[in-house]
Amino acid sequence: MRMNLKGQKKIINIETSQYPNWKICLINELKNLNSNNVEIDCNDIDLSCTDILELISIADQYNCKIISFCSRSIKTIVSSQSLGYKSQFIIKKPSDNTLKMNEKNITFSKSHFHQGTLRSGEYLDSPGDLLILGDVNPGAKVSAEGNIIIWGRLLGIAHAGSKGNSQARISALHLRPVQLRIAKKVARGPKEKPQLGIAEQARIDSDEIIISPLDAT
């Protein structure tokens, strides 16, 4: 466990190597905390939306305000962002070095990472999986041979499995696109409003595209 001062914000690293679970680790650090604004570094710990809400509740008991999260876990990032918290994904390279995503575009392995909102008329394509940190606005289109994960709002057009991969999925924190395509299947986005705090995914089931709550694992 380490705690860093970064301006008026402190970073608390939670881990389980020296503690039975992350809750005990968190409480142990909050007891000695002298700052109200805190970023939580969750390392590799997978946290669901329920876990994040419990973490926030524990912090409230110590008059501590959680303002952001960072993690190497996709599940934790999706959970925290779906609840409206600022989150930063940290990529772990095979060499065990880490790289924070602060570049406009980063290509890593067969996955393509894009940070920023795609606006009307813009098009982004990936030969593998596509991860977008931002919104896809109406009039914008994204395509990938693999999965598409959007940590933001999908309001434009998305095509996963563009080369015929029917197992590909489209996930977003707010999934209300103009059109969805997976492999050769096409569907329009749902008109009803999504449930607050629930990320969703589109996949092919029984030969049609269905939308369901995201299984972030």
C-alpha positions in Angstrom: 0.0 0.0 0.0 1.3 3.5 -0.8 -0.3 6.9 -0.8 0.9 9.8 -3.0 0.1 13.5 -2.9 -0.8 14.9 -6.3 -1.7 18.5 -5.9 -4.7 18.6 -3.6 -5.6 15.0 -4.5 -4.2 11.9 -2.8 -3.9 8.5 -4.5 -4.7 5.5 -2.4 -3.5 2.2 -3.8 -5.7 -0.8 -2.7 -4.3 -4.3 -3.0 -4.8 -7.6 -1.3 -1.3 -9.0 -1.1 -0.9 -7.9 2.5 -4.6 -7.8 3.5 -7.4 -10.4 3.5 -9.4 -8.2 1.1 -9.5 -4.8 -0.4 -12.0 -3.4 2.1 -9.6 -3.9 5.0 -6.8 -2.3 3.0 -9.0 0.7 2.2 -10.2 1.2 5.7 -6.6 1.0 7.1 -5.5 3.8 4.8 -8.6 6.0 5.3 -8.0 6.0 9.1 -4.8 8.0 8.6 -6.0 10.1 5.6 -5.8 13.9 5.9 -7.2 14.8 2.6 -10.9 14.9 1.4 -10.2 14.4 -2.3 -8.9 11.0 -3.3 -8.2 8.9 -6.4 -8.4 5.1 -5.9 -5.8 3.0 -7.7 -7.4 -0.4 -7.8 -4.5 -2.2 -9.5 -5.7 -5.5 -10.9 -8.7 -5.9 -8.6 -12.0 -6.5 -10.4 -14.7 -4.4 -8.9 -18.4 -4.5 -9.9 -20.8 -1.5 -9.7 -21.9 -2.9 -6.3 -18.3 -3.0 -5.1 -17.7 0.6 -6.2 -20.8 1.8 -4.4 -19.7 0.0 -1.2 -16.2 1.5 -1.6 -17.8 5.0 -1.9 -20.0 4.3 1.2 -16.9 3.3 3.2 -15.1 6.4 2.2 -18.1 8.5 3.2 -17.8 7.2 6.7 -14.4 8.8 6.9 -15.6 12.1 5.3 -13.6 11.2 2.2 -14.7 12.1 -1.3 -13.6 9.7 -4.1 -13.1 11.8 -7.3 -11.6 9.3 -9.7 -10.3 5.8 -10.2 -7.5 4.2 -12.1 -7.0 0.5 -12.7 -5.6 -2.3 -14.9 -9.0 -4.1 -14.7 -11.5 -3.6 -17.5 -14.3 -4.6 -15.2 -13.4 -1.9 -12.6 -13.1 0.8 -15.2 -16.4 -0.1 -16.8 -18.1 -0.2 -13.4 -16.7 3.1 -12.2 -17.4 4.9 -15.4 -21.0 3.6 -15.6 -21.5 5.2 -12.2 -20.3 8.5 -13.5 -16.8 8.6 -12.0 -13.7 9.8 -13.9 -11.6 6.7 -14.6 -8.2 6.0 -16.2 -7.3 2.7 -17.7 -3.7 1.5 -17.3 -2.3 -0.9 -19.9 0.0 -3.6 -18.6 2.6 -4.6 -21.2 4.0 -8.1 -21.5 7.2 -6.8 -20.0 5.3 -5.9 -16.9 5.8 -2.2 -17.6 2.7 -0.1 -17.4 1.5 2.6 -19.7 -1.1 5.2 -18.9 -3.4 6.0 -21.7 -2.6 9.7 -22.3 -1.9 9.6 -26.0 -4.5 10.4 -28.6 -4.2 7.1 -30.3 -2.4 4.0 -28.9 -2.0 0.7 -30.7 -1.3 -2.3 -28.5 -1.1 -5.8 -29.8 -4.1 -6.4 -32.0 -6.3 -4.0 -30.1 -6.7 -0.3 -31.1 -7.2 2.3 -28.5 -8.7 5.7 -29.3 -9.1 8.5 -26.7 -11.5 11.2 -27.6 -15.0 11.8 -29.0 -15.8 10.8 -32.5 -18.0 13.4 -34.2 -20.3 13.4 -37.1 -18.5 12.4 -40.4 -15.6 10.7 -38.6 -14.8 7.0 -39.2 -12.6 4.7 -37.1 -11.7 1.1 -38.2 -9.6 -1.6 -36.4 -8.2 -4.9 -37.6 -8.7 -6.3 -34.1 -10.6 -5.2 -31.1 -11.5 -1.5 -30.7 -11.5 0.4 -27.4 -12.8 4.0 -27.4 -12.4 6.3 -24.4 -15.1 8.8 -25.3 -18.4 9.2 -27.1 -19.4 8.1 -30.6 -21.7 10.9 -31.7 -24.6 10.6 -34.2 -23.1 10.6 -37.8 -19.9 8.9 -36.6 -19.1 5.3 -37.5 -16.8 2.8 -35.8 -15.9 -0.7 -37.2 -13.7 -3.5 -35.9 -12.9 -7.1 -37.0 -13.2 -8.0 -33.3 -15.1 -6.5 -30.3 -16.0 -2.9 -29.8 -15.9 -1.4 -26.3 -16.9 2.2 -25.8 -16.3 3.9 -22.4 -18.8 6.6 -23.2 -22.0 7.0 -25.3 -22.6 5.1 -28.5 -25.0 7.3 -30.5 -23.7 6.7 -34.0 -23.1 3.5 -36.0 -21.0 0.5 -34.8 -20.0 -2.6 -36.7 -18.3 -5.4 -34.8 -17.0 -8.6 -36.4 -16.7 -6.8 -39.7 -15.0 -9.7 -41.4 -17.7 -12.2 -40.3 -17.0 -12.9 -36.7 -20.4 -13.6 -35.3 -19.0 -14.0 -31.7 -18.0 -10.3 -31.6 -19.8 -7.9 -29.2 -20.4 -4.2 -28.9 -20.3 -2.7 -25.4 -20.9 0.8 -24.2 -21.7 2.7 -21.0 -24.7 4.3 -22.9 -25.7 2.1 -25.8 -28.3 4.0 -27.9 -26.9 3.9 -31.5 -28.5 4.7 -34.8 -27.5 1.3 -36.1 -25.8 -1.8 -34.8 -24.0 -4.4 -37.0 -22.4 -7.7 -35.9 -20.9 -9.8 -38.7 -23.8 -9.8 -41.3 -26.6 -9.0 -38.8 -28.0 -5.5 -38.7 -30.3 -3.9 -36.1 -31.5 -0.5 -35.0 -30.7 0.8 -31.6 -33.3 0.7 -28.8 -35.4 3.8 -28.4 -36.1 3.5 -24.6 -33.6 5.2 -22.2 -31.0 2.9 -20.6 -31.0 2.2 -16.9 -28.8 4.5 -14.9 -25.5 3.0 -14.0 -26.0 -0.1 -16.2 -23.5 -0.6 -19.1 -24.9 -2.7 -21.9 -23.7 -5.0 -24.7 -25.0 -6.2 -28.0 -24.4 -9.7 -29.2 -25.9 -12.3 -31.6 -28.2 -14.8 -29.9 -30.6 -17.1 -31.7 -29.6 -15.5 -35.1 -30.5 -12.0 -34.0 -28.8 -9.1 -32.3 -29.9 -8.7 -28.6 -29.0 -6.1 -26.0 -28.4 -7.0 -22.4 -26.5 -5.7 -19.3 -22.8 -5.9 -19.7 -20.9 -8.8 -18.1 -17.7 -6.9 -17.5 -15.7 -10.1 -16.9 
